[in-house]
Amino acid sequence: MRSRLSGLAIATAALGLWSPAGGAALAGDIPNLVGTWTGTTSTIGPEKGLRTRDRTVHITEQTDRRFHGYFDYEDGHKDVFGVVFPDNTSFAWVTPTSKGYSHGRILGPDHIASCYVESGEKATAGCSDLVRSDAKP
């Protein structure tokens, strides 16, 4: 009997139906990322070297796993388009003008981290640690 239960647990985990926290990962559990996220971004690259600066990301709308928003920075404004992965912990976002990719993790209901990597002549790598600044208590 124990062998059967272990096999069932392994099969359930392999199908992605079981979350690391020990509960089922259901479609209704999709995290809501709408809000204003603030924190810092630390980057490194050949053009600008080591940098740390403030970052604010506005997620303005979300439909199921898909979301849209923007951020403003010293060089202008960028729209952001993203998705939450089926594990309900990982996400990715892109901008229309970037040549790299951002992958992130939801660390808590009001805490995310996202890392950007771009190869080539203007190679850059950096991570942002962001908290939802408009979270409701």
ABEGO torsion letter per residue (X at the ends): XAAAAAAAAAAAAAAGABBAAGBBBBAAABBBABEBBBEBBBBBBAAAEBBBBBBBBBBABBBEABBBBBBBBAAEBBBBBBBBBAAGABBBBBBAABABBBBBBBABAABBBBBBBBBEAABBBBBBBBBBAABBX
